[in-house]
């Protein structure tokens, strides 16, 4: 796909049976690398609260923090569609709040669209989506495991395991499509549910732990890169093990400094001989 990725491009990929790729970013250098790799969508996800800021969950992330990171990511993106994740309580209180905060992602941070969690049984989320869409702001939904409200859905675990729960998720996905979503993230669902939702929508589905039948896939880039030695969800595949590489490099650096091996001649600068001779004369007085 050449040029700037647009929402119609994503729909064309779905219709052609081509998979959509999506990754998260929270800083300019990472965004630049992902964008250069040809990934379709870059999400400034509120997962940065845990992956980057060290919070215990995504609930603590603020609009100010999200906008700060989204601005940095924007400076590294030239091609991918850039989506800002609406943090907890930025859209839950009122439709006016939702539209105002969604607008800030576009006006202040330069995002192309926003993502809103929830919808299954959440009238507030559905009304927020409708309001954002009416305001002319492209919006993506998010169903299944929704980290901002994980306590309400029984914690960080697979959703839609029963027939009734699965049917409710399919209905919620349809509601989000009707409300104006151009796509929906499906998180932590059985393969069968991911397939059922995808088959019943005309907009793209992006899976994260929802099986291979979704129209695309997303991962948190820190997980993809293996940045943490901690346990990760089953749906994560680490395509690198950077926590080992970084820890080893930092240890090698410390040892080299302590034993005098760094900096060496190749990392040091020298004065021209004539200037050094002049300096020695000046210092002798």
N, C-alpha and C positions, 0 to 999 in steps of 0.2 A: 504494500500500500504506500504510494508515494505522496509526499506533501503532508499538510496538517490533517490529522485524524479528526473526523467529524462524527456526530451522532448518526447521520445517514450512512456513513461508512460502516458503522458497527452493525446496523440493520442489514446492509448488503452482505456482510460476512456471515451473518446468521443464515440468511436466505441461500447463500452459496454453500453452506455447510463448512465454512472455514472457521477455525477456532479463534476466539478473541483472547488476547493476553493482557493481564493487568497485574501491576505490582505497586507496592507502597514506596513512598519516599518522604523523608523529613528534612532533607538538606539539599543544597545545590549540587555538590559533587556527585552524590548518589543519583540524583535526578538526571544529571547530564549523562551518566553512564547507562542508566536504564533507557533513557530516551534514545541514545545512540545505538542501543541494541535492537531497536525496532519494536519495543513493546507498545501495544495499542493505547493502553490507558495507564496513567499514573495517578494513584490515589494518595492524597495526603490524609492518611487514616488517623483516627483518634487512637489507634494502637500505638502511636508514637508516645503516648503517655506512659506506657509500660516499656516499650522497646527503647525509647530514647531518653525520657525524662525520669524513669525509675519509679513511677507511681505504682501502687498496688493494683490498680484497675484503670479502665478508661474513664470512669466517672469523674475523676479529679481534673480532667483536662478542661481548660477554659477556651472561650472564643479568642481571647487575646493570644494565647499560645498557638492555637490552630492557625490564626491569621499570620502570625510571625513565621511559622514553618512553611505555610503555603506560599508566602512571598519569596522565601528562599528557594523553594522548589521551582516556582515559576521561572526564576532566573536561569534554571538549568534545563528547561524544557523548550524544545523548538517544534516537535512533531506530534507527540502524544496528546491525547485528550486529557486534560487535567481536572480532576474532581476533588473538591474539598469535603471532608467528612463533618457533618453537623454534630458538635459535641453535645453531651448530656445537658439538658435544660436550655439549649439554645433554640429549641423548636417545640418543647413540650407544654409551655405555659399558655401560649396564645398563637393564633395564626399570624397576627401582626408581628410578634417576636420572630416567628419562623421566617417570614418574608424579609424582615429587616436583616436578620443575621445571614440568611442565604445571599442576599444582595451584597453584603460586605465581602463574601468570598469572591464574588465577581468584580466588584468595584475596587476593593482595596488590595486583594491578593492576586487578581488576574486569573482566577479559576474559570474553567469553561462550564462547570456544572457543580452540583452538590449531591451528597448522598445523605439519606435520612434513614435511621434504624426504625424497625417496628412496623406495625400494621396489623399483625395478627391479634385481633381483639383490642387494638389500641385506636380508639376514635381520634385521639389527639394527633397521633402520627399521620393518620389518613387525612385529616383535615389540614394538617401542615403541608402535606404533599400537594393537596389540591390548591392551597393558597399560593405556594411557591410556583406551581405550574401556571396558575392564572397570572402571576406577575411576570411571566415570560422567562423564568429561570429554569433551565433544564435540571431535572431531578431524577436521581436513581434511588430505588427502594432497597431494603435489606431485611430479609426474613430468615426464620430458623433460629439459630443461636444468635441473640442480639446482646453483645457484651455489656452495653450500657444498662440493660435491665435483666441481666443474667439471673439475679436472685428470684425474679418473678417467674422465670421459666424453669426453675429447679437447678440453677447453677450451670457451670460450663460443661454441658453434656449434650449428646445427640438429641435433636428434637424430631418430632413427627414419627415416632416409632409405632404408634397405634394407628389403625385405619381412620379413626375419628380425627386424631391430631393431624394426620397427613391430609385429609380432606379439607380441614380448616386452613391449612397452609396453602393449598391450591386455591381455595376461595379468596384468601387474603392476597395472594399474588394477582389474581384477577382484579381485585379491588384496586390494587396499586396501579395496575395497567390502566384501568378505567379512570383513575384519578390523575393520570398524566405522566407516570414514570416512563422514561425511555429505556429502562432496563432495571434488573433487580439482582442483587447479590443473594445467593442462597448459601447459608452457612450451617455446617454440621448437621446434615440430613442424610437419611438412608439413600442409597443409590436410586431406589425405586421412586422416592419422593422427588428427588432432583429431576428425574426423567419425567415424571407426571406433570410437574410444574412447567418444565420446558416445552412439553408437547402441547400444553393448553394455553400458552401465551404466544403473542405475535411479536413481543419485544425480547431482546437478548437476556439470557440468564447467565450470571457469572458465579461459578461455584467455588466454594472454599470448604472442602470436606463434604461435598454434595454429589460426588460421583462424576464419571467422565461424560455423561450425556448432556451436561449443561453446555451452553453455547460458548463459554469461555471459562477461564480459571484465574483466580487471584491468590497470591500468597503475600504475607508480610515479608518484606525483603530481608529483615534481620533473621527471620527463620530460614529463608531460602539460602542465605549465606552462612548459616551455622554460626551466628555471632555469639550465641550463649551456650554454655555447657549444660544448662538446665534441660529438663525433659520438655519436649514439645508435643503438641497434639498429634494424634495418629495421622491426620491428613497432611501433615507437613513432610515434604521431602527436602533435605538439605543438599543443595547442589554444590556446596563448598563447606569447608570446616574452618572458617576464618577465626573462630575463637582460639583454635590451636595455633594458627599462623601468627596472629597478633600477640598472643601470650609468649610465644617462642621468640618473636622479634623483639619484644620489650625486654625479655630476659637477656637476650644476646646483647642488646644495647647497654643495659645496666652493667653487664660483665665487662664489655669493651671499655666503658668509661672508667670503671673501677680499676681495671688493670693497666690503664694508660694506652690501650690500643685504639681508642677513638678520642679526638680526631687524629688522623695520621697525616702524612705529608700530602696525600692526594686530596684531603679535605681542608687543607690550610693554605693561606695566602702568603706571599713573600714580597718584600719591598725590592725594587730594582737595586742592584749592588751600589750604584753611585748615590742613590738616596739614602741607603743604609749607612754608607761611609759618612755622608753629610750629617746624618742624625747622630752618629757616634761622636762626631766633632762637636755638635751642638750640646750634647749631654755632658761632655767633658768640660764644658764652660769656656 
